[in-house]
Amino acid sequence: MDIRQNQSWMYNRLMSNRRGYNDAFLKGVDEFMSYACQETNLSNRKIRCPCSKCKNLKLFHFEEVKVHLYKK
């Protein structure tokens, strides 16, 4: 999956029974995080958080960004 072109994984986060994350969503988050870490200077290990709350305005440690994507 090309992370820059296919963003459908972002809009279907939960499984149909709403008791877990969709496999495509989990894979998409992992691929996004890999891409973001490659494209960013990780000397301070922080990247902009693209979650719906932070809207690319806040910098966080990449593991915290991953949690934000899961929750928000």
PADRENVO-932830 format. One record per atom (N, C-alpha, C, O, CB): residue in one letter; atom name; x, y, z. Coordinates in steps of 0.05 Angstrom, whole numbers, plus 5000, padded with zeros to 4 digits. Each point is the difference from the previous one (the first is absolute). Glycine has a CB too. Layout:
// residues N
site residu A; atome CA; px X; py Y; pz Z
...
// end
This chain:
// residues 72
site residu M; atome N; px 5017; py 4976; pz 5000
site residu M; atome CA; px 4983; py 5024; pz 5000
site residu M; atome C; px 5018; py 5025; pz 5000
site residu M; atome O; px 5019; py 5002; pz 5016
site residu M; atome CB; px 4944; py 4973; pz 5009
site residu D; atome N; px 5031; py 5043; pz 4957
site residu D; atome CA; px 5015; py 5026; pz 4999
site residu D; atome C; px 4987; py 5019; pz 5020
site residu D; atome O; px 4977; py 5009; pz 4995
site residu D; atome CB; px 5038; py 4983; pz 4956
site residu I; atome N; px 4998; py 5014; pz 5070
site residu I; atome CA; px 4989; py 5016; pz 5022
site residu I; atome C; px 4991; py 5028; pz 4990
site residu I; atome O; px 4981; py 5012; pz 5012
site residu I; atome CB; px 5048; py 4963; pz 5020
site residu R; atome N; px 4984; py 5036; pz 4948
site residu R; atome CA; px 4993; py 5026; pz 4990
site residu R; atome C; px 4975; py 5001; pz 4983
site residu R; atome O; px 4987; py 5020; pz 4997
site residu R; atome CB; px 5061; py 4991; pz 5005
site residu Q; atome N; px 4944; py 4966; pz 4986
site residu Q; atome CA; px 4977; py 4999; pz 4982
site residu Q; atome C; px 4976; py 4987; pz 5013
site residu Q; atome O; px 4978; py 5010; pz 4996
site residu Q; atome CB; px 5054; py 4989; pz 4966
site residu N; atome N; px 4971; py 4980; pz 5052
site residu N; atome CA; px 4978; py 4985; pz 5011
site residu N; atome C; px 4996; py 5007; pz 5030
site residu N; atome O; px 5016; py 4993; pz 5017
site residu N; atome CB; px 4992; py 4969; pz 4951
site residu Q; atome N; px 4971; py 5054; pz 5037
site residu Q; atome CA; px 4995; py 5009; pz 5027
site residu Q; atome C; px 4974; py 4988; pz 5011
site residu Q; atome O; px 4990; py 5009; pz 5021
site residu Q; atome CB; px 5036; py 5033; pz 4970
site residu S; atome N; px 4963; py 4939; pz 4995
site residu S; atome CA; px 4974; py 4989; pz 5008
site residu S; atome C; px 5001; py 4987; pz 5028
site residu S; atome O; px 4980; py 4998; pz 5014
site residu S; atome CB; px 5009; py 4995; pz 4938
site residu W; atome N; px 5035; py 4997; pz 5056
site residu W; atome CA; px 5002; py 4987; pz 5025
site residu W; atome C; px 4994; py 5018; pz 5024
site residu W; atome O; px 4992; py 4991; pz 5021
site residu W; atome CB; px 5043; py 4980; pz 4958
site residu M; atome N; px 4967; py 5055; pz 5017
site residu M; atome CA; px 4996; py 5020; pz 5021
site residu M; atome C; px 4970; py 5002; pz 5008
site residu M; atome O; px 4994; py 5007; pz 5023
site residu M; atome CB; px 5046; py 5018; pz 4961
site residu Y; atome N; px 4942; py 4969; pz 4998
site residu Y; atome CA; px 4972; py 5005; pz 5004
site residu Y; atome C; px 4984; py 4976; pz 5009
site residu Y; atome O; px 4976; py 5002; pz 5004
site residu Y; atome CB; px 5028; py 5033; pz 4962
site residu N; atome N; px 5009; py 4942; pz 5037
site residu N; atome CA; px 4987; py 4976; pz 5009
site residu N; atome C; px 5016; py 4988; pz 5023
site residu N; atome O; px 5012; py 4979; pz 4997
site residu N; atome CB; px 4968; py 5012; pz 4957
site residu R; atome N; px 5020; py 5022; pz 5069
site residu R; atome CA; px 5017; py 4994; pz 5022
site residu R; atome C; px 4992; py 4975; pz 5015
site residu R; atome O; px 5016; py 4983; pz 5007
site residu R; atome CB; px 4994; py 5065; pz 4997
site residu L; atome N; px 4964; py 4949; pz 5002
site residu L; atome CA; px 4990; py 4979; pz 5017
site residu L; atome C; px 4988; py 4977; pz 4984
site residu L; atome O; px 4989; py 5004; pz 4978
site residu L; atome CB; px 5003; py 5029; pz 5058
site residu M; atome N; px 5009; py 4943; pz 4975
site residu M; atome CA; px 4987; py 4977; pz 4988
site residu M; atome C; px 4970; py 5004; pz 5001
site residu M; atome O; px 4990; py 5017; pz 5015
site residu M; atome CB; px 5049; py 4952; pz 4998
site residu S; atome N; px 4946; py 5016; pz 4972
site residu S; atome CA; px 4971; py 5003; pz 4999
site residu S; atome C; px 4986; py 4997; pz 5027
site residu S; atome O; px 4980; py 5012; pz 5005
site residu S; atome CB; px 5023; py 4972; pz 4948
site residu N; atome N; px 5008; py 4999; pz 5064
site residu N; atome CA; px 4988; py 4996; pz 5026
site residu N; atome C; px 5010; py 5020; pz 5021
site residu N; atome O; px 4992; py 5000; pz 5023
site residu N; atome CB; px 5004; py 4952; pz 4966
site residu R; atome N; px 5021; py 5067; pz 5001
site residu R; atome CA; px 5011; py 5022; pz 5016
site residu R; atome C; px 5015; py 4990; pz 5025
site residu R; atome O; px 5002; py 5015; pz 5020
site residu R; atome CB; px 4960; py 5013; pz 4964
site residu R; atome N; px 5049; py 4948; pz 5015
site residu R; atome CA; px 5015; py 4990; pz 5022
site residu R; atome C; px 5030; py 4996; pz 4994
site residu R; atome O; px 5013; py 4982; pz 5011
site residu R; atome CB; px 4946; py 4995; pz 5004
site residu G; atome N; px 5051; py 5038; pz 4967
site residu G; atome CA; px 5028; py 4998; pz 4993
site residu G; atome C; px 5006; py 5016; pz 4975
site residu G; atome O; px 4982; py 5010; pz 4986
site residu G; atome CB; px 5021; py 4945; pz 5035
site residu Y; atome N; px 5023; py 5048; pz 4973
site residu Y; atome CA; px 5008; py 5015; pz 4977
site residu Y; atome C; px 5000; py 4983; pz 4975
site residu Y; atome O; px 5007; py 4976; pz 5001
site residu Y; atome CB; px 5020; py 5054; pz 5028
site residu N; atome N; px 4965; py 4982; pz 4949
site residu N; atome CA; px 5001; py 4987; pz 4974
site residu N; atome C; px 5029; py 4994; pz 4993
site residu N; atome O; px 5018; py 5016; pz 5005
site residu N; atome CB; px 4939; py 5007; pz 4980
site residu D; atome N; px 5048; py 4953; pz 5003
site residu D; atome CA; px 5028; py 4993; pz 4992
site residu D; atome C; px 5012; py 5020; pz 4980
site residu D; atome O; px 5024; py 5005; pz 5002
site residu D; atome CB; px 4964; py 4947; pz 5005
site residu A; atome N; px 4996; py 5058; pz 4975
site residu A; atome CA; px 5010; py 5020; pz 4980
site residu A; atome C; px 5008; py 5025; pz 5015
site residu A; atome O; px 5020; py 5013; pz 4992
site residu A; atome CB; px 4950; py 4968; pz 4972
site residu F; atome N; px 5016; py 5027; pz 5056
site residu F; atome CA; px 5007; py 5024; pz 5016
site residu F; atome C; px 5026; py 4996; pz 5014
site residu F; atome O; px 5018; py 5017; pz 4999
site residu F; atome CB; px 4933; py 4993; pz 5007
site residu L; atome N; px 5053; py 4967; pz 5007
site residu L; atome CA; px 5025; py 4994; pz 5015
site residu L; atome C; px 5024; py 5000; pz 4980
site residu L; atome O; px 5021; py 5011; pz 5007
site residu L; atome CB; px 4953; py 4962; pz 5027
site residu K; atome N; px 5022; py 5015; pz 4943
site residu K; atome CA; px 5021; py 4999; pz 4980
site residu K; atome C; px 5006; py 5029; pz 4990
site residu K; atome O; px 5023; py 5007; pz 4996
site residu K; atome CB; px 4964; py 4946; pz 4991
site residu G; atome N; px 4992; py 5062; pz 5009
site residu G; atome CA; px 5003; py 5028; pz 4990
site residu G; atome C; px 5015; py 5017; pz 5020
site residu G; atome O; px 5018; py 5016; pz 4992
site residu G; atome CB; px 4941; py 4979; pz 4982
site residu V; atome N; px 5035; py 5003; pz 5052
site residu V; atome CA; px 5014; py 5015; pz 5020
site residu V; atome C; px 5030; py 4992; pz 5001
site residu V; atome O; px 5017; py 5018; pz 5001
site residu V; atome CB; px 4940; py 4985; pz 5026
site residu D; atome N; px 5048; py 4972; pz 4971
site residu D; atome CA; px 5028; py 4991; pz 5000
site residu D; atome C; px 5015; py 5010; pz 4976
site residu D; atome O; px 5023; py 5009; pz 5002
site residu D; atome CB; px 4964; py 4950; pz 5023
site residu E; atome N; px 5001; py 5040; pz 4952
site residu E; atome CA; px 5013; py 5010; pz 4975
site residu E; atome C; px 5004; py 5030; pz 5002
site residu E; atome O; px 5020; py 5010; pz 4991
site residu E; atome CB; px 4960; py 4952; pz 4983
site residu F; atome N; px 5000; py 5052; pz 5036
site residu F; atome CA; px 5002; py 5029; pz 5003
site residu F; atome C; px 5023; py 5007; pz 5018
site residu F; atome O; px 5016; py 5018; pz 4994
site residu F; atome CB; px 4935; py 4987; pz 4998
site residu M; atome N; px 5051; py 4982; pz 5031
site residu M; atome CA; px 5021; py 5006; pz 5019
site residu M; atome C; px 5027; py 4994; pz 4988
site residu M; atome O; px 5019; py 5015; pz 5005
site residu M; atome CB; px 4950; py 4974; pz 5033
site residu S; atome N; px 5034; py 4989; pz 4948
site residu S; atome CA; px 5025; py 4994; pz 4986
site residu S; atome C; px 5008; py 5022; pz 4981
site residu S; atome O; px 5022; py 5009; pz 4999
site residu S; atome CB; px 4969; py 4941; pz 5006
site residu Y; atome N; px 4989; py 5058; pz 4979
site residu Y; atome CA; px 5005; py 5021; pz 4980
site residu Y; atome C; px 5007; py 5027; pz 5014
site residu Y; atome O; px 5020; py 5013; pz 4992
site residu Y; atome CB; px 4948; py 4964; pz 4977
site residu A; atome N; px 5017; py 5030; pz 5051
site residu A; atome CA; px 5005; py 5025; pz 5014
site residu A; atome C; px 5028; py 5000; pz 5013
site residu A; atome O; px 5014; py 5021; pz 5000
site residu A; atome CB; px 4937; py 4984; pz 5008
site residu C; atome N; px 5057; py 4973; pz 5003
site residu C; atome CA; px 5026; py 4998; pz 5013
site residu C; atome C; px 5023; py 5002; pz 4980
site residu C; atome O; px 5021; py 5010; pz 5006
site residu C; atome CB; px 4958; py 4963; pz 5031
site residu Q; atome N; px 5017; py 5017; pz 4939
site residu Q; atome CA; px 5020; py 5001; pz 4979
site residu Q; atome C; px 5003; py 5028; pz 4989
site residu Q; atome O; px 5022; py 5009; pz 4993
site residu Q; atome CB; px 4968; py 4944; pz 4995
site residu E; atome N; px 4987; py 5061; pz 5011
site residu E; atome CA; px 5000; py 5027; pz 4987
site residu E; atome C; px 5006; py 5022; pz 5020
site residu E; atome O; px 5002; py 5024; pz 4991
site residu E; atome CB; px 4965; py 4959; pz 4977
site residu T; atome N; px 5037; py 5011; pz 5057
site residu T; atome CA; px 5004; py 5021; pz 5020
site residu T; atome C; px 5027; py 4996; pz 5014
site residu T; atome O; px 5010; py 4978; pz 5003
site residu T; atome CB; px 4940; py 5025; pz 5004
site residu N; atome N; px 5062; py 5020; pz 5000
site residu N; atome CA; px 5024; py 4999; pz 5015
site residu N; atome C; px 4993; py 4991; pz 5029
site residu N; atome O; px 4987; py 5015; pz 5015
site residu N; atome CB; px 5035; py 5022; pz 4956
site residu L; atome N; px 4986; py 4940; pz 5036
site residu L; atome CA; px 4993; py 4989; pz 5026
site residu L; atome C; px 5021; py 5005; pz 5022
site residu L; atome O; px 5001; py 4984; pz 5019
site residu L; atome CB; px 4972; py 4981; pz 4957
site residu S; atome N; px 5043; py 5055; pz 5021
site residu S; atome CA; px 5019; py 5006; pz 5020
site residu S; atome C; px 4987; py 5006; pz 5027
site residu S; atome O; px 5010; py 4992; pz 5021
site residu S; atome CB; px 5021; py 5026; pz 4944
site residu N; atome N; px 4945; py 4994; pz 5034
site residu N; atome CA; px 4986; py 5005; pz 5025
site residu N; atome C; px 4977; py 4980; pz 5003
site residu N; atome O; px 4985; py 5000; pz 5019
site residu N; atome CB; px 5026; py 5048; pz 4979
site residu R; atome N; px 4987; py 4933; pz 4982
site residu R; atome CA; px 4980; py 4978; pz 5000
site residu R; atome C; px 4971; py 5011; pz 5002
site residu R; atome O; px 4984; py 4986; pz 5012
site residu R; atome CB; px 5051; py 4984; pz 5008
site residu K; atome N; px 4960; py 5053; pz 4969
site residu K; atome CA; px 4973; py 5011; pz 5001
site residu K; atome C; px 4990; py 5006; pz 4971
site residu K; atome O; px 5016; py 5007; pz 4983
site residu K; atome CB; px 4993; py 5013; pz 5063
site residu I; atome N; px 4966; py 4975; pz 4950
site residu I; atome CA; px 4987; py 5006; pz 4975
site residu I; atome C; px 4974; py 5015; pz 5005
site residu I; atome O; px 4990; py 4999; pz 5022
site residu I; atome CB; px 5031; py 4960; pz 4956
site residu R; atome N; px 4968; py 5053; pz 5001
site residu R; atome CA; px 4974; py 5014; pz 5002
site residu R; atome C; px 4978; py 4979; pz 5002
site residu R; atome O; px 5001; py 4980; pz 4985
site residu R; atome CB; px 5016; py 5060; pz 4989
site residu C; atome N; px 4964; py 4964; pz 5043
site residu C; atome CA; px 4979; py 4981; pz 5004
site residu C; atome C; px 4976; py 5007; pz 4982
site residu C; atome O; px 4989; py 5022; pz 5002
site residu C; atome CB; px 5026; py 4971; pz 5046
site residu P; atome N; px 4978; py 4988; pz 4934
site residu P; atome CA; px 4978; py 5006; pz 4981
site residu P; atome C; px 4973; py 4991; pz 5010
site residu P; atome O; px 4981; py 5000; pz 4985
site residu P; atome CB; px 5052; py 4995; pz 4979
site residu C; atome N; px 4964; py 4999; pz 5062
site residu C; atome CA; px 4974; py 4991; pz 5010
site residu C; atome C; px 4979; py 5022; pz 4997
site residu C; atome O; px 5007; py 5023; pz 4996
site residu C; atome CB; px 5016; py 4945; pz 5036
site residu S; atome N; px 4952; py 5025; pz 4972
site residu S; atome CA; px 4978; py 5020; pz 4996
site residu S; atome C; px 5001; py 5022; pz 5021
site residu S; atome O; px 4989; py 5022; pz 4996
site residu S; atome CB; px 4983; py 4942; pz 4984
site residu K; atome N; px 5040; py 5031; pz 5043
site residu K; atome CA; px 5002; py 5020; pz 5021
site residu K; atome C; px 5024; py 5019; pz 4995
site residu K; atome O; px 4997; py 5024; pz 5003
site residu K; atome CB; px 4981; py 4944; pz 5029
site residu C; atome N; px 5045; py 5021; pz 4962
site residu C; atome CA; px 5025; py 5016; pz 4997
site residu C; atome C; px 5002; py 5014; pz 4973
site residu C; atome O; px 5012; py 5022; pz 4998
site residu C; atome CB; px 5010; py 4947; pz 5034
site residu K; atome N; px 4968; py 5019; pz 4947
site residu K; atome CA; px 4999; py 5012; pz 4973
site residu K; atome C; px 5027; py 5010; pz 4990
site residu K; atome O; px 5002; py 5021; pz 4988
site residu K; atome CB; px 4951; py 4992; pz 5022
site residu N; atome N; px 5067; py 4971; pz 4994
site residu N; atome CA; px 5028; py 5006; pz 4991
site residu N; atome C; px 5012; py 5025; pz 5012
site residu N; atome O; px 5019; py 5011; pz 4990
site residu N; atome CB; px 4968; py 4968; pz 4968
site residu L; atome N; px 5002; py 5030; pz 5064
site residu L; atome CA; px 5010; py 5025; pz 5013
site residu L; atome C; px 5019; py 4994; pz 5023
site residu L; atome O; px 5016; py 5017; pz 5008
site residu L; atome CB; px 4942; py 5005; pz 4979
site residu K; atome N; px 5040; py 4954; pz 5025
site residu K; atome CA; px 5016; py 4993; pz 5024
site residu K; atome C; px 5021; py 4979; pz 4993
site residu K; atome O; px 4995; py 4983; pz 4984
site residu K; atome CB; px 4966; py 5029; pz 5045
site residu L; atome N; px 5062; py 4991; pz 4984
site residu L; atome CA; px 5021; py 4980; pz 4998
site residu L; atome C; px 5000; py 4981; pz 5024
site residu L; atome O; px 4998; py 5009; pz 5023
site residu L; atome CB; px 5030; py 5024; pz 4950
site residu F; atome N; px 4974; py 4941; pz 5021
site residu F; atome CA; px 5001; py 4980; pz 5021
site residu F; atome C; px 5020; py 4979; pz 4993
site residu F; atome O; px 5008; py 4997; pz 4976
site residu F; atome CB; px 4944; py 5012; pz 5036
site residu H; atome N; px 5057; py 4976; pz 5007
site residu H; atome CA; px 5017; py 4976; pz 4996
site residu H; atome C; px 4983; py 4981; pz 4982
site residu H; atome O; px 4976; py 4999; pz 5003
site residu H; atome CB; px 5049; py 5006; pz 5042
site residu F; atome N; px 4989; py 4982; pz 4937
site residu F; atome CA; px 4985; py 4984; pz 4980
site residu F; atome C; px 4982; py 4978; pz 5012
site residu F; atome O; px 4980; py 4994; pz 4988
site residu F; atome CB; px 5057; py 5016; pz 4981
site residu E; atome N; px 4970; py 4979; pz 5054
site residu E; atome CA; px 4983; py 4980; pz 5013
site residu E; atome C; px 4974; py 5013; pz 5010
site residu E; atome O; px 4979; py 4987; pz 4999
site residu E; atome CB; px 5062; py 4987; pz 5014
site residu E; atome N; px 4961; py 5051; pz 4996
site residu E; atome CA; px 4976; py 5014; pz 5010
site residu E; atome C; px 4982; py 5007; pz 4976
site residu E; atome O; px 4975; py 4999; pz 5003
site residu E; atome CB; px 5051; py 5019; pz 5036
site residu V; atome N; px 4986; py 4988; pz 4938
site residu V; atome CA; px 4984; py 5005; pz 4976
site residu V; atome C; px 4984; py 4975; pz 4993
site residu V; atome O; px 4977; py 5002; pz 4992
site residu V; atome CB; px 5057; py 5033; pz 4992
site residu K; atome N; px 4979; py 4943; pz 5017
site residu K; atome CA; px 4987; py 4974; pz 4994
site residu K; atome C; px 4976; py 4996; pz 5018
site residu K; atome O; px 4979; py 4991; pz 4991
site residu K; atome CB; px 5065; py 4989; pz 4994
site residu V; atome N; px 4958; py 5026; pz 5041
site residu V; atome CA; px 4978; py 4997; pz 5018
site residu V; atome C; px 4978; py 5019; pz 4993
site residu V; atome O; px 4976; py 4993; pz 5001
site residu V; atome CB; px 5056; py 4993; pz 5036
site residu H; atome N; px 4975; py 5039; pz 4956
site residu H; atome CA; px 4980; py 5019; pz 4992
site residu H; atome C; px 4984; py 4990; pz 4976
site residu H; atome O; px 4976; py 5003; pz 4999
site residu H; atome CB; px 5053; py 5034; pz 5018
site residu L; atome N; px 4985; py 4952; pz 4964
site residu L; atome CA; px 4986; py 4989; pz 4976
site residu L; atome C; px 4981; py 4978; pz 5007
site residu L; atome O; px 4978; py 4998; pz 4988
site residu L; atome CB; px 5061; py 5014; pz 4984
site residu Y; atome N; px 4968; py 4971; pz 5047
site residu Y; atome CA; px 4982; py 4979; pz 5008
site residu Y; atome C; px 4976; py 5011; pz 5014
site residu Y; atome O; px 4977; py 4990; pz 4996
site residu Y; atome CB; px 5062; py 4979; pz 5008
site residu K; atome N; px 4964; py 5051; pz 5013
site residu K; atome CA; px 4978; py 5010; pz 5017
site residu K; atome C; px 4984; py 5021; pz 4987
site residu K; atome O; px 4976; py 5002; pz 5006
site residu K; atome CB; px 5051; py 4987; pz 5032
site residu K; atome N; px 4985; py 5028; pz 4945
site residu K; atome CA; px 4986; py 5023; pz 4990
site residu K; atome C; px 4997; py 4999; pz 4970
site residu K; atome O; px 4988; py 5018; pz 4988
site residu K; atome CB; px 5029; py 5009; pz 5050
// end
